[in-house]
């Protein structure tokens, strides 16, 4: 599209989303759902719905680079992506079904998902196995005629509370090579045998509905083989495919959080007085934090946009080093910016009077999910060293 609707999106967020944040942070998410559904309908009426989706599915048809800029804006509030129907994990599931779903799967699940009539979740991580090794899992999907019987245990299945379906990563070929063992299978959340164990407390906060992370069990859940997405054994390849653009989405959302935290920090430093006529911003340490944050945020934005452009031009596999770089670099910037912003706010920053404490609790996971920072750093470093002539090998 010729011009991004950034001004219209910002106006909507400032008018409708920012004023809701205190309620959002002090009440269960479910209590705000009626109001949030009204706002989602308003986004549709304004023609701003699902910016990442093609126009024939009701979206804006943005490229990855264009959507990255929109994502940064939406990231400035905890409900930005949700209001515009481009929130994780729905956005990844939409893209997966769009590119690899069968016609029947798209009709039953993708249509309602893109219209915002239902939500979804993605069940991959298991508490018994290290999440940093995504090919190591125990959930099984065994063939029984034209069906799969799924048995397993998953957790940190984000937004499972209230979701209509989940996409389960399950082992379908236990004797195959590690990267060909698993498949991705659509499972309705109301299917017999799907057990919703709990919403997992994250630093003391369990959340509800969209703003939650669940523990699930699957006890011989029967679903048709036609619920499998793609070919048998393609689960890991499909997961990797969604992670490239997905990490761009996450990183730009983190940059949006940084921008909002930065504005709050600057306002506090300029207006909070340590004594009459002596604003906090005159302290050299605070000035240094402000300058460092501005440089780190700007550099991160340019790095992510460059990677998004390279994904569009060369593909995710060719850009894998860049994807790893933005993942760990921007996650680190996010943590530092939030920490400095809270420090400038003092005790006030520890409360839910601003979104800072909420983000500090929930975005600490940025350095863990989608691959721990250390895994990404090692992968990039190994490829750099191998290109320089170091032999491959395992310690």
C-alpha positions as CSV (number, residue, x, y, z in Angstrom):
1,X,0.0,0.0,0.0
2,X,1.2,3.5,-0.7
3,X,0.9,5.0,2.7
4,X,0.8,3.4,6.1
5,X,-2.1,4.4,8.4
6,X,0.3,5.1,11.3
7,X,-1.4,8.4,12.3
8,X,-4.8,6.8,12.4
9,X,-3.5,3.8,14.4
10,X,-1.7,6.1,16.9
11,X,-4.8,8.3,17.3
12,X,-7.0,5.2,18.0
13,X,-4.5,3.9,20.6
14,X,-4.2,7.2,22.4
15,X,-7.9,7.8,22.4
16,X,-9.2,4.3,23.3
17,X,-6.4,1.9,24.4
18,X,-4.1,3.9,26.7
19,X,-7.0,5.1,28.9
20,X,-8.1,1.4,29.4
21,X,-4.7,0.3,30.8
22,X,-5.3,1.0,34.5
23,X,-8.4,-1.1,34.4
24,X,-6.7,-3.8,32.4
25,X,-3.9,-4.0,35.0
26,X,-6.3,-4.0,38.0
27,X,-9.1,-6.3,36.8
28,X,-9.4,-9.7,35.2
29,X,-9.1,-9.5,31.4
30,X,-12.5,-11.3,31.1
31,X,-14.3,-8.4,32.7
32,X,-13.1,-6.0,30.0
33,X,-14.0,-8.3,27.1
34,X,-17.3,-6.6,26.2
35,X,-15.5,-3.2,25.9
36,X,-12.6,-4.7,24.1
37,X,-14.9,-6.4,21.6
38,X,-16.6,-3.0,20.9
39,X,-13.1,-1.5,20.2
40,X,-12.2,-4.4,17.9
41,X,-15.4,-3.7,15.9
42,X,-14.4,0.0,15.8
43,X,-11.0,-1.0,14.3
44,X,-12.8,-3.0,11.6
45,X,-15.1,0.0,10.8
46,X,-12.0,2.2,10.5
47,X,-10.5,-0.2,7.9
48,X,-7.5,-0.9,10.1
49,X,-8.2,-4.6,10.9
50,X,-5.6,-7.4,10.6
51,X,-2.9,-5.3,8.9
52,X,-0.8,-8.4,8.2
53,X,-3.5,-10.3,6.3
54,X,-4.2,-10.1,2.5
55,X,-7.0,-7.8,1.5
56,X,-9.2,-10.7,0.4
57,X,-9.2,-11.9,4.0
58,X,-10.2,-8.5,5.3
59,X,-6.7,-7.3,6.1
60,X,-4.5,-4.4,4.9
61,X,-2.2,-6.5,2.8
62,X,1.0,-5.1,4.3
63,X,4.4,-6.5,3.6
64,X,6.6,-7.7,6.5
65,X,8.5,-4.4,6.5
66,X,5.3,-2.4,6.5
67,X,3.7,-4.5,9.2
68,X,6.9,-4.2,11.3
69,X,6.3,-0.5,11.5
70,X,2.7,-1.0,12.5
71,X,3.7,-3.6,15.1
72,X,6.0,-1.2,16.8
73,X,3.1,1.2,17.3
74,X,0.7,-1.4,18.5
75,X,3.4,-2.6,21.0
76,X,3.1,0.6,22.9
77,X,0.1,-0.8,24.8
78,X,-0.5,-4.4,26.1
79,X,-3.7,-4.6,24.1
80,X,-2.6,-3.0,20.9
81,X,-2.1,-6.2,18.8
82,X,-5.2,-7.8,20.3
83,X,-7.4,-4.9,19.3
84,X,-6.2,-5.1,15.7
85,X,-6.4,-8.9,15.5
86,X,-2.6,-9.4,14.9
87,X,-1.8,-10.8,18.4
88,X,0.4,-13.8,19.0
89,X,-0.3,-16.7,18.9
90,X,-3.2,-16.1,16.5
91,X,-1.0,-14.2,14.0
92,X,1.3,-17.2,13.6
93,X,-1.6,-19.6,13.3
94,X,-3.2,-17.5,10.7
95,X,-0.1,-17.3,8.6
96,X,0.4,-21.1,9.0
97,X,-3.1,-22.0,7.9
98,X,-2.9,-19.4,5.1
99,X,0.3,-20.9,3.7
100,X,-0.1,-24.7,4.5
101,X,-3.7,-25.3,5.6
102,X,-6.1,-27.4,3.5
103,X,-9.1,-25.8,2.0
104,X,-11.3,-27.4,4.6
105,X,-9.0,-26.2,7.4
106,X,-9.1,-22.7,6.2
107,X,-12.8,-22.7,5.9
108,X,-13.4,-24.1,9.4
109,X,-10.6,-22.4,11.3
110,X,-8.9,-19.6,9.4
111,X,-12.1,-17.8,8.4
112,X,-13.4,-17.3,11.9
113,X,-9.9,-16.6,13.2
114,X,-9.3,-13.8,10.7
115,X,-12.7,-12.3,11.4
116,X,-11.9,-12.2,15.1
117,X,-14.8,-14.6,16.0
118,X,-12.5,-17.1,17.7
119,X,-9.0,-17.2,19.2
120,X,-6.4,-20.0,19.0
121,X,-3.2,-21.2,20.7
122,X,-0.1,-23.2,19.9
123,X,0.9,-26.2,22.1
124,X,4.6,-27.0,21.7
125,X,6.6,-26.6,25.0
126,X,6.5,-29.5,27.5
127,X,7.5,-29.1,31.2
128,X,9.4,-32.4,31.2
129,X,11.8,-31.3,28.4
130,X,14.1,-28.4,27.8
131,X,12.3,-25.8,25.6
132,X,15.6,-24.8,24.1
133,X,15.6,-28.2,22.3
134,X,12.4,-28.1,20.3
135,X,12.8,-31.5,18.7
136,X,12.8,-33.2,22.1
137,X,9.2,-33.9,23.2
138,X,7.1,-36.8,24.3
139,X,3.6,-35.9,23.2
140,X,2.5,-38.6,20.7
141,X,-0.1,-38.7,18.0
142,X,-0.6,-42.4,17.1
143,X,-2.6,-43.4,14.0
144,X,-5.8,-45.3,14.5
145,X,-7.4,-45.7,11.1
146,X,-8.3,-42.3,9.8
147,X,-7.7,-40.7,13.2
148,X,-4.9,-39.7,15.5
149,X,-5.0,-40.4,19.2
150,X,-3.0,-37.7,20.9
151,X,-1.5,-38.1,24.4
152,X,0.8,-35.7,26.1
153,X,1.5,-32.8,28.4
154,X,2.1,-29.2,27.3
155,X,2.6,-25.9,29.2
156,X,3.1,-22.2,28.5
157,X,0.4,-22.6,25.8
158,X,-0.2,-18.9,25.5
159,X,-3.9,-17.7,25.4
160,X,-5.3,-21.2,25.6
161,X,-7.9,-20.0,28.1
162,X,-10.9,-19.2,25.9
163,X,-9.3,-20.4,22.7
164,X,-11.4,-22.4,20.2
165,X,-8.6,-24.6,19.0
166,X,-4.9,-25.4,19.5
167,X,-2.3,-26.5,17.1
168,X,-0.4,-29.3,18.8
169,X,3.2,-30.3,18.0
170,X,3.2,-34.1,18.5
171,X,5.5,-37.0,17.6
172,X,4.0,-39.0,14.7
173,X,7.1,-40.9,13.6
174,X,9.2,-41.7,16.7
175,X,11.8,-43.6,14.7
176,X,12.4,-40.9,12.1
177,X,15.4,-38.4,12.3
178,X,14.9,-35.8,15.0
179,X,13.7,-33.0,12.7
180,X,11.2,-35.4,10.9
181,X,9.5,-36.9,14.0
182,X,6.8,-34.4,14.7
183,X,3.7,-33.1,13.0
184,X,1.4,-30.1,13.7
185,X,-2.2,-31.1,14.3
186,X,-5.3,-29.0,14.9
187,X,-7.2,-30.0,18.0
188,X,-10.5,-28.3,19.1
189,X,-10.2,-27.2,22.7
190,X,-13.6,-28.8,23.5
191,X,-12.5,-32.2,22.2
192,X,-12.9,-35.1,24.7
193,X,-9.6,-35.7,26.4
194,X,-8.4,-32.1,26.3
195,X,-7.7,-31.2,29.9
196,X,-7.2,-27.5,30.8
197,X,-5.1,-27.9,34.0
198,X,-4.5,-24.2,34.9
199,X,-3.3,-20.8,33.9
200,X,0.4,-20.7,35.0
201,X,1.3,-17.9,37.4
202,X,4.0,-15.7,35.8
203,X,5.8,-13.9,38.6
204,X,2.7,-14.3,40.7
205,X,0.1,-13.3,38.0
206,X,-2.1,-16.1,36.4
207,X,-4.0,-13.8,34.1
208,X,-7.1,-14.9,32.2
209,X,-8.3,-15.4,28.6
210,X,-6.0,-13.9,26.0
211,X,-3.6,-12.6,28.7
212,X,-2.6,-16.0,30.1
213,X,-0.3,-19.0,29.7
214,X,-1.9,-22.5,30.2
215,X,-0.9,-26.0,31.2
216,X,-2.7,-28.6,29.1
217,X,-3.0,-32.4,29.1
218,X,-4.1,-34.5,26.2
219,X,-5.6,-37.9,27.2
220,X,-6.1,-40.0,24.0
221,X,-7.7,-37.1,22.2
222,X,-9.1,-38.3,18.9
223,X,-9.0,-36.1,15.9
224,X,-9.1,-36.9,12.2
225,X,-5.9,-37.2,10.2
226,X,-7.2,-34.4,8.0
227,X,-6.5,-32.1,11.0
228,X,-2.8,-32.4,10.3
229,X,-1.3,-29.3,8.8
230,X,1.1,-30.2,5.9
231,X,2.7,-33.6,5.5
232,X,3.5,-36.0,8.3
233,X,6.9,-35.2,9.9
234,X,6.8,-31.5,8.8
235,X,6.1,-30.1,12.2
236,X,9.5,-28.8,12.9
237,X,9.9,-27.3,9.4
238,X,6.6,-25.5,9.8
239,X,7.6,-24.2,13.2
240,X,10.8,-22.8,11.9
241,X,9.0,-21.2,9.0
242,X,6.7,-19.3,11.2
243,X,9.5,-18.3,13.6
244,X,11.4,-16.0,11.1
245,X,8.6,-13.5,10.5
246,X,7.4,-14.2,14.0
247,X,10.6,-12.9,15.6
248,X,10.3,-9.7,13.5
249,X,6.8,-9.3,14.9
250,X,8.0,-9.9,18.5
251,X,11.0,-7.6,18.1
252,X,9.0,-4.7,16.7
253,X,6.5,-5.2,19.5
254,X,9.3,-5.0,22.0
255,X,10.5,-1.8,20.3
256,X,7.0,-0.3,20.8
257,X,7.2,-1.2,24.5
258,X,10.6,0.5,24.6
259,X,9.3,3.7,23.0
260,X,6.4,3.9,25.4
261,X,8.7,3.2,28.4
262,X,11.1,5.8,27.1
263,X,8.4,8.5,26.9
264,X,7.2,7.7,30.4
265,X,10.8,7.8,31.7
266,X,11.5,11.2,30.0
267,X,8.3,12.7,31.3
268,X,9.1,11.5,34.8
269,X,12.6,12.8,34.7
270,X,11.5,16.2,33.4
271,X,8.6,16.7,35.8
272,X,9.5,14.9,39.1
273,X,11.4,17.2,41.5
274,X,13.9,15.9,44.0
275,X,13.6,19.3,45.8
276,X,11.8,22.5,44.8
277,X,13.1,23.6,41.4
278,X,15.4,20.6,41.1
279,X,14.0,18.1,38.5
280,X,15.2,14.5,38.5
281,X,16.4,15.0,34.9
282,X,19.3,17.1,36.1
283,X,21.0,14.1,37.5
284,X,23.8,12.9,35.3
285,X,23.0,9.2,35.7
286,X,19.5,9.8,34.5
287,X,20.7,11.9,31.6
288,X,23.0,9.0,30.6
289,X,20.2,6.5,30.8
290,X,18.0,8.6,28.6
291,X,20.8,9.0,26.0
292,X,21.7,5.3,26.1
293,X,18.0,4.3,25.7
294,X,17.5,6.5,22.7
295,X,20.6,5.2,20.9
296,X,19.7,1.5,21.7
297,X,16.1,1.8,20.6
298,X,17.0,3.6,17.4
299,X,19.7,1.1,16.5
300,X,17.4,-1.8,17.3
301,X,14.6,-0.5,15.0
302,X,17.0,-0.1,12.1
303,X,18.4,-3.6,12.7
304,X,15.0,-5.2,12.7
305,X,13.8,-3.4,9.7
306,X,16.9,-4.4,7.8
307,X,16.3,-8.1,8.7
308,X,12.6,-7.8,7.7
309,X,13.7,-6.4,4.3
310,X,16.2,-9.3,3.9
311,X,13.6,-11.9,4.8
312,X,11.3,-10.5,2.1
313,X,14.2,-10.4,-0.4
314,X,16.2,-13.6,0.4
315,X,13.9,-15.7,2.6
316,X,14.1,-16.7,6.2
317,X,16.7,-19.4,5.9
318,X,19.2,-17.1,4.2
319,X,18.5,-14.5,6.9
320,X,18.8,-16.9,9.9
321,X,21.8,-15.2,11.4
322,X,20.1,-11.8,11.2
323,X,16.9,-13.3,12.8
324,X,19.0,-14.6,15.7
325,X,20.8,-11.3,16.1
326,X,17.6,-9.3,16.4
327,X,16.0,-11.8,18.8
328,X,18.7,-11.6,21.5
329,X,19.8,-8.0,20.9
330,X,16.3,-6.4,21.0
331,X,15.3,-8.7,24.0
332,X,18.4,-7.3,25.9
333,X,17.6,-3.7,24.9
334,X,14.0,-4.2,26.1
335,X,15.1,-5.4,29.5
336,X,17.5,-2.5,29.9
337,X,15.1,0.1,28.9
338,X,12.3,-1.2,31.2
339,X,14.8,-1.4,34.1
340,X,16.0,2.2,33.6
341,X,12.4,3.4,33.2
342,X,11.4,1.8,36.5
343,X,14.4,3.1,38.2
344,X,13.6,6.7,37.2
345,X,10.0,6.2,38.4
346,X,11.3,4.9,41.8
347,X,8.7,3.1,43.9
348,X,5.9,4.4,41.6
349,X,7.5,2.3,38.8
350,X,6.9,-0.9,40.8
351,X,3.1,-0.3,40.9
352,X,0.5,-0.9,38.2
353,X,-0.2,2.9,37.8
354,X,1.8,2.6,34.6
355,X,2.3,-0.5,32.4
356,X,6.1,-0.6,33.3
357,X,5.8,-3.2,36.1
358,X,3.4,-5.3,34.0
359,X,5.9,-5.4,31.1
360,X,8.8,-6.1,33.5
361,X,7.0,-9.2,34.8
362,X,5.8,-10.5,31.5
363,X,8.5,-9.5,29.0
364,X,11.4,-10.9,31.0
365,X,10.5,-14.0,29.1
366,X,11.6,-12.3,25.9
367,X,15.1,-13.6,26.6
368,X,13.7,-17.2,26.9
369,X,10.9,-17.9,24.5
370,X,11.5,-18.5,20.8
371,X,14.9,-19.8,21.8
372,X,17.0,-18.6,24.8
373,X,19.4,-15.8,24.0
374,X,22.4,-18.0,24.6
375,X,21.2,-20.5,21.9
376,X,20.9,-17.8,19.3
377,X,24.3,-16.3,20.2
378,X,26.0,-19.6,20.0
379,X,24.4,-20.5,16.7
380,X,25.5,-17.2,15.1
381,X,29.0,-17.4,16.5
382,X,29.5,-21.0,15.3
383,X,28.5,-20.0,11.7
384,X,30.8,-17.0,11.8
385,X,33.7,-19.2,13.1
386,X,33.0,-21.9,10.6
387,X,33.1,-19.4,7.8
388,X,36.5,-18.3,9.1
389,X,37.7,-21.9,8.8
390,X,37.0,-23.4,12.2
391,X,36.1,-27.1,11.9
392,X,32.6,-28.3,12.8
393,X,32.4,-30.6,15.8
394,X,30.8,-31.2,19.1
395,X,32.5,-30.9,22.4
